[in-house]
Amino acid sequence: MGRRNKKGNTNFNDIPVNVEVHKSINYRVSILIWSNLGMSWREWIQHLCSISKPEKGYTAFFEVYNSIEFNIPTLRNIFPKVESLVIFFSYDEAVNEHEKLLAQIFLKAFLPDVENVRLDRVRLGEHFSIGDFGMTNLKELVMNRPRKLRVEDLITLNAESITIGETNLAEITFRDLNRFFKLWKKGFNRKLKELKIWWYTRTNPDWNILLKELKADDAGEEELPPEEPLLVIVPAEGEAAQNADVVKKFIIRHSRKFVAEIKCYTRTSPFRNTAHVKFTVS
């Protein structure tokens, strides 16, 4: 939100050099630079929250690689009730102790109230595990570019909707997803209503591996859905035909008579092709 002073900000009582405010309308972001008016980070956060009235509740964005000190009581005292929480990790290969501590502080401070959580570049493992957030009752969990995510982690997640963007097929393979769907048929992940996974690919996926022994019924085909706002691939003139992929649909059945639809499709482009799997329980 703001820029640090020359000494560097270490807590919410420090005063930033100025305040950078981002205003988003229909996915267009305007950046405004305001003078600090002599107010601290704490005062600016409370001031901006007091004058903004979001329709879908407040969203808190945090970067775990900054140097500001955070603690749970202060976070709960400064921020209003937060509906959505977004945490950005650094690009390093492994989460260090500092990132782990900050991420856990943010999660412990807001998880009792939030309905939606998004983790960008999260790397699971020794320092930060699925247990730090996975058992919380959430409406939506989004993980972009996760690393060291296993199918066992998917089984333990307790969200109604799960989206995994730019996943690594070397870590979660089609066979892993096939096993996940088999476990769902046996009664695991009862709360799950929707699972969406996509990844970059240079080859045509073999959907037969994904569907092996699921006793899936072929439900036909349909046109591609519109692209997500965060993944916009615009073909050049005369190349639109490359994007004419179709969605293959299949139906599988739960042991308790629930029905789920699996949609599989690729989206080709002159730039980077993507493959998608969408699992919806009805």
LUMMIFI-817261 format. One record per residue (C-alpha): x, y, z. Coordinates in steps of 0.02 Angstrom, whole numbers, always signed. Layout:
BEGIN
rec c1 = X&c2 = Y&c3 = Z
...
REM end
This chain:
BEGIN
rec c1 = +0&c2 = +0&c3 = +0
rec c1 = +138&c2 = +123&c3 = +44
rec c1 = +322&c2 = +156&c3 = +18
rec c1 = +446&c2 = +140&c3 = +160
rec c1 = +545&c2 = +282&c3 = +233
rec c1 = +735&c2 = +283&c3 = +214
rec c1 = +760&c2 = +190&c3 = +378
rec c1 = +638&c2 = +56&c3 = +325
rec c1 = +470&c2 = +20&c3 = +406
rec c1 = +467&c2 = -113&c3 = +540
rec c1 = +291&c2 = -101&c3 = +611
rec c1 = +118&c2 = -27&c3 = +585
rec c1 = +160&c2 = +130&c3 = +685
rec c1 = +292&c2 = +188&c3 = +559
rec c1 = +248&c2 = +324&c3 = +435
rec c1 = +273&c2 = +284&c3 = +249
rec c1 = +351&c2 = +409&c3 = +129
rec c1 = +189&c2 = +409&c3 = +30
rec c1 = +39&c2 = +298&c3 = +1
rec c1 = +9&c2 = +200&c3 = -158
rec c1 = -176&c2 = +162&c3 = -182
rec c1 = -235&c2 = +37&c3 = -312
rec c1 = -413&c2 = +57&c3 = -376
rec c1 = -483&c2 = -89&c3 = -476
rec c1 = -636&c2 = -78&c3 = -589
rec c1 = -679&c2 = -221&c3 = -708
rec c1 = -501&c2 = -290&c3 = -696
rec c1 = -426&c2 = -120&c3 = -739
rec c1 = -312&c2 = -52&c3 = -604
rec c1 = -277&c2 = +133&c3 = -575
rec c1 = -131&c2 = +181&c3 = -463
rec c1 = -140&c2 = +339&c3 = -358
rec c1 = +5&c2 = +410&c3 = -258
rec c1 = -46&c2 = +510&c3 = -104
rec c1 = +61&c2 = +602&c3 = +23
rec c1 = +69&c2 = +519&c3 = +193
rec c1 = -24&c2 = +661&c3 = +283
rec c1 = +76&c2 = +617&c3 = +437
rec c1 = -20&c2 = +456&c3 = +464
rec c1 = +55&c2 = +286&c3 = +506
rec c1 = +22&c2 = +123&c3 = +414
rec c1 = -106&c2 = +78&c3 = +549
rec c1 = -200&c2 = +242&c3 = +525
rec c1 = -196&c2 = +229&c3 = +335
rec c1 = -266&c2 = +52&c3 = +335
rec c1 = -407&c2 = +102&c3 = +451
rec c1 = -441&c2 = +261&c3 = +353
rec c1 = -450&c2 = +173&c3 = +184
rec c1 = -561&c2 = +36&c3 = +254
rec c1 = -678&c2 = +168&c3 = +328
rec c1 = -706&c2 = +255&c3 = +160
rec c1 = -719&c2 = +99&c3 = +51
rec c1 = -874&c2 = -9&c3 = +48
rec c1 = -835&c2 = -167&c3 = -53
rec c1 = -986&c2 = -265&c3 = -111
rec c1 = -905&c2 = -433&c3 = -76
rec c1 = -815&c2 = -392&c3 = +87
rec c1 = -635&c2 = -344&c3 = +120
rec c1 = -486&c2 = -434&c3 = +45
rec c1 = -316&c2 = -428&c3 = +131
rec c1 = -158&c2 = -449&c3 = +24
rec c1 = +7&c2 = -493&c3 = +108
rec c1 = +183&c2 = -529&c3 = +47
rec c1 = +278&c2 = -644&c3 = +163
rec c1 = +449&c2 = -582&c3 = +107
rec c1 = +435&c2 = -403&c3 = +175
rec c1 = +521&c2 = -340&c3 = +333
rec c1 = +371&c2 = -270&c3 = +427
rec c1 = +334&c2 = -350&c3 = +594
rec c1 = +163&c2 = -429&c3 = +612
rec c1 = +75&c2 = -510&c3 = +758
rec c1 = -97&c2 = -587&c3 = +773
rec c1 = -178&c2 = -465&c3 = +898
rec c1 = -119&c2 = -313&c3 = +799
rec c1 = -185&c2 = -382&c3 = +634
rec c1 = -354&c2 = -421&c3 = +710
rec c1 = -362&c2 = -249&c3 = +790
rec c1 = -314&c2 = -149&c3 = +634
rec c1 = -413&c2 = -236&c3 = +499
rec c1 = -602&c2 = -249&c3 = +489
rec c1 = -681&c2 = -419&c3 = +462
rec c1 = -589&c2 = -493&c3 = +312
rec c1 = -684&c2 = -605&c3 = +192
rec c1 = -539&c2 = -652&c3 = +77
rec c1 = -355&c2 = -677&c3 = +113
rec c1 = -216&c2 = -674&c3 = -18
rec c1 = -35&c2 = -721&c3 = +24
rec c1 = +109&c2 = -700&c3 = -98
rec c1 = +267&c2 = -804&c3 = -72
rec c1 = +437&c2 = -763&c3 = -146
rec c1 = +513&c2 = -849&c3 = -298
rec c1 = +642&c2 = -946&c3 = -197
rec c1 = +643&c2 = -1135&c3 = -212
rec c1 = +601&c2 = -1165&c3 = -29
rec c1 = +501&c2 = -1072&c3 = +102
rec c1 = +621&c2 = -1007&c3 = +235
rec c1 = +585&c2 = -989&c3 = +420
rec c1 = +539&c2 = -805&c3 = +404
rec c1 = +411&c2 = -838&c3 = +266
rec c1 = +339&c2 = -984&c3 = +361
rec c1 = +316&c2 = -880&c3 = +519
rec c1 = +234&c2 = -734&c3 = +428
rec c1 = +118&c2 = -847&c3 = +328
rec c1 = +64&c2 = -938&c3 = +485
rec c1 = +31&c2 = -772&c3 = +574
rec c1 = -80&c2 = -710&c3 = +431
rec c1 = -174&c2 = -874&c3 = +426
rec c1 = -201&c2 = -884&c3 = +614
rec c1 = -258&c2 = -703&c3 = +620
rec c1 = -388&c2 = -714&c3 = +482
rec c1 = -437&c2 = -896&c3 = +453
rec c1 = -573&c2 = -894&c3 = +588
rec c1 = -671&c2 = -770&c3 = +481
rec c1 = -617&c2 = -783&c3 = +299
rec c1 = -714&c2 = -881&c3 = +170
rec c1 = -588&c2 = -873&c3 = +28
rec c1 = -400&c2 = -901&c3 = +29
rec c1 = -277&c2 = -880&c3 = -114
rec c1 = -94&c2 = -932&c3 = -102
rec c1 = +24&c2 = -876&c3 = -241
rec c1 = +188&c2 = -970&c3 = -272
rec c1 = +161&c2 = -1073&c3 = -115
rec c1 = +292&c2 = -1209&c3 = -88
rec c1 = +240&c2 = -1345&c3 = +30
rec c1 = +360&c2 = -1449&c3 = +128
rec c1 = +457&c2 = -1449&c3 = +291
rec c1 = +427&c2 = -1266&c3 = +336
rec c1 = +249&c2 = -1242&c3 = +273
rec c1 = +124&c2 = -1382&c3 = +255
rec c1 = -55&c2 = -1410&c3 = +202
rec c1 = -97&c2 = -1430&c3 = +386
rec c1 = -69&c2 = -1244&c3 = +413
rec c1 = -228&c2 = -1203&c3 = +319
rec c1 = -303&c2 = -1356&c3 = +236
rec c1 = -423&c2 = -1410&c3 = +373
rec c1 = -512&c2 = -1242&c3 = +384
rec c1 = -691&c2 = -1232&c3 = +321
rec c1 = -676&c2 = -1124&c3 = +165
rec c1 = -791&c2 = -1083&c3 = +21
rec c1 = -645&c2 = -1064&c3 = -98
rec c1 = -460&c2 = -1106&c3 = -97
rec c1 = -349&c2 = -1050&c3 = -242
rec c1 = -167&c2 = -1102&c3 = -260
rec c1 = -68&c2 = -1028&c3 = -403
rec c1 = +97&c2 = -1109&c3 = -454
rec c1 = +106&c2 = -1224&c3 = -303
rec c1 = +260&c2 = -1331&c3 = -278
rec c1 = +273&c2 = -1499&c3 = -190
rec c1 = +84&c2 = -1519&c3 = -191
rec c1 = +34&c2 = -1702&c3 = -181
rec c1 = -128&c2 = -1792&c3 = -214
rec c1 = -130&c2 = -1836&c3 = -28
rec c1 = -142&c2 = -1649&c3 = +6
rec c1 = -296&c2 = -1634&c3 = -106
rec c1 = -382&c2 = -1771&c3 = -6
rec c1 = -362&c2 = -1675&c3 = +158
rec c1 = -419&c2 = -1504&c3 = +94
rec c1 = -584&c2 = -1446&c3 = +168
rec c1 = -644&c2 = -1315&c3 = +43
rec c1 = -803&c2 = -1317&c3 = -61
rec c1 = -710&c2 = -1253&c3 = -215
rec c1 = -526&c2 = -1283&c3 = -253
rec c1 = -430&c2 = -1206&c3 = -397
rec c1 = -249&c2 = -1253&c3 = -436
rec c1 = -172&c2 = -1143&c3 = -570
rec c1 = -12&c2 = -1178&c3 = -666
rec c1 = +13&c2 = -1341&c3 = -574
rec c1 = +165&c2 = -1452&c3 = -600
rec c1 = +120&c2 = -1617&c3 = -686
rec c1 = +284&c2 = -1691&c3 = -626
rec c1 = +213&c2 = -1681&c3 = -450
rec c1 = +28&c2 = -1716&c3 = -480
rec c1 = +9&c2 = -1831&c3 = -629
rec c1 = -145&c2 = -1895&c3 = -720
rec c1 = -126&c2 = -2056&c3 = -621
rec c1 = -130&c2 = -1954&c3 = -461
rec c1 = -289&c2 = -1866&c3 = -514
rec c1 = -363&c2 = -2033&c3 = -564
rec c1 = -327&c2 = -2098&c3 = -389
rec c1 = -405&c2 = -1941&c3 = -314
rec c1 = -566&c2 = -1968&c3 = -412
rec c1 = -570&c2 = -2151&c3 = -358
rec c1 = -555&c2 = -2097&c3 = -176
rec c1 = -694&c2 = -1970&c3 = -201
rec c1 = -806&c2 = -2110&c3 = -265
rec c1 = -770&c2 = -2205&c3 = -104
rec c1 = -823&c2 = -2060&c3 = +7
rec c1 = -673&c2 = -1945&c3 = +29
rec c1 = -689&c2 = -1754&c3 = +15
rec c1 = -875&c2 = -1750&c3 = +48
rec c1 = -875&c2 = -1560&c3 = +60
rec c1 = -795&c2 = -1534&c3 = -111
rec c1 = -912&c2 = -1463&c3 = -242
rec c1 = -788&c2 = -1407&c3 = -374
rec c1 = -606&c2 = -1439&c3 = -419
rec c1 = -519&c2 = -1346&c3 = -561
rec c1 = -340&c2 = -1382&c3 = -616
rec c1 = -244&c2 = -1311&c3 = -763
rec c1 = -64&c2 = -1318&c3 = -823
rec c1 = +44&c2 = -1270&c3 = -972
rec c1 = +76&c2 = -1410&c3 = -1096
rec c1 = +168&c2 = -1444&c3 = -1258
rec c1 = +81&c2 = -1609&c3 = -1294
rec c1 = -98&c2 = -1670&c3 = -1313
rec c1 = -153&c2 = -1744&c3 = -1146
rec c1 = -205&c2 = -1926&c3 = -1141
rec c1 = -370&c2 = -1912&c3 = -1050
rec c1 = -386&c2 = -2103&c3 = -1046
rec c1 = -255&c2 = -2108&c3 = -907
rec c1 = -359&c2 = -1987&c3 = -805
rec c1 = -519&c2 = -2088&c3 = -829
rec c1 = -449&c2 = -2264&c3 = -810
rec c1 = -563&c2 = -2380&c3 = -710
rec c1 = -677&c2 = -2238&c3 = -655
rec c1 = -825&c2 = -2316&c3 = -747
rec c1 = -857&c2 = -2144&c3 = -821
rec c1 = -1002&c2 = -2117&c3 = -940
rec c1 = -968&c2 = -2015&c3 = -1096
rec c1 = -1076&c2 = -1857&c3 = -1084
rec c1 = -1032&c2 = -1785&c3 = -1253
rec c1 = -943&c2 = -1624&c3 = -1298
rec c1 = -971&c2 = -1437&c3 = -1286
rec c1 = -886&c2 = -1276&c3 = -1339
rec c1 = -743&c2 = -1203&c3 = -1239
rec c1 = -793&c2 = -1091&c3 = -1094
rec c1 = -737&c2 = -908&c3 = -1096
rec c1 = -562&c2 = -881&c3 = -1030
rec c1 = -527&c2 = -828&c3 = -853
rec c1 = -480&c2 = -644&c3 = -831
rec c1 = -308&c2 = -692&c3 = -763
rec c1 = -269&c2 = -804&c3 = -912
rec c1 = -306&c2 = -711&c3 = -1071
rec c1 = -230&c2 = -781&c3 = -1232
rec c1 = -271&c2 = -677&c3 = -1385
rec c1 = -239&c2 = -764&c3 = -1553
rec c1 = -175&c2 = -660&c3 = -1697
rec c1 = -288&c2 = -628&c3 = -1847
rec c1 = -316&c2 = -787&c3 = -1946
rec c1 = -263&c2 = -898&c3 = -1801
rec c1 = -429&c2 = -910&c3 = -1711
rec c1 = -456&c2 = -1086&c3 = -1778
rec c1 = -313&c2 = -1146&c3 = -1666
rec c1 = -423&c2 = -1105&c3 = -1517
rec c1 = -566&c2 = -1213&c3 = -1579
rec c1 = -541&c2 = -1351&c3 = -1451
rec c1 = -691&c2 = -1440&c3 = -1378
rec c1 = -733&c2 = -1492&c3 = -1201
rec c1 = -751&c2 = -1679&c3 = -1171
rec c1 = -875&c2 = -1719&c3 = -1032
rec c1 = -887&c2 = -1875&c3 = -924
rec c1 = -998&c2 = -1927&c3 = -779
rec c1 = -941&c2 = -2027&c3 = -626
rec c1 = -1044&c2 = -2083&c3 = -477
rec c1 = -1010&c2 = -2076&c3 = -291
rec c1 = -1041&c2 = -2226&c3 = -177
rec c1 = -1185&c2 = -2127&c3 = -99
rec c1 = -1270&c2 = -2094&c3 = -266
rec c1 = -1194&c2 = -1921&c3 = -291
rec c1 = -1151&c2 = -1879&c3 = -470
rec c1 = -1000&c2 = -1780&c3 = -531
rec c1 = -954&c2 = -1713&c3 = -702
rec c1 = -774&c2 = -1709&c3 = -764
rec c1 = -734&c2 = -1588&c3 = -904
rec c1 = -568&c2 = -1605&c3 = -996
rec c1 = -502&c2 = -1487&c3 = -1129
rec c1 = -350&c2 = -1400&c3 = -1199
rec c1 = -340&c2 = -1219&c3 = -1253
rec c1 = -215&c2 = -1197&c3 = -1394
rec c1 = -129&c2 = -1034&c3 = -1436
rec c1 = +19&c2 = -967&c3 = -1536
rec c1 = +99&c2 = -933&c3 = -1368
rec c1 = +74&c2 = -1069&c3 = -1236
rec c1 = -53&c2 = -1209&c3 = -1235
rec c1 = -148&c2 = -1250&c3 = -1077
rec c1 = -239&c2 = -1407&c3 = -1021
rec c1 = -386&c2 = -1402&c3 = -901
rec c1 = -482&c2 = -1523&c3 = -791
rec c1 = -642&c2 = -1466&c3 = -705
rec c1 = -732&c2 = -1578&c3 = -580
rec c1 = -907&c2 = -1526&c3 = -523
rec c1 = -1019&c2 = -1618&c3 = -400
rec c1 = -1207&c2 = -1606&c3 = -425
REM end
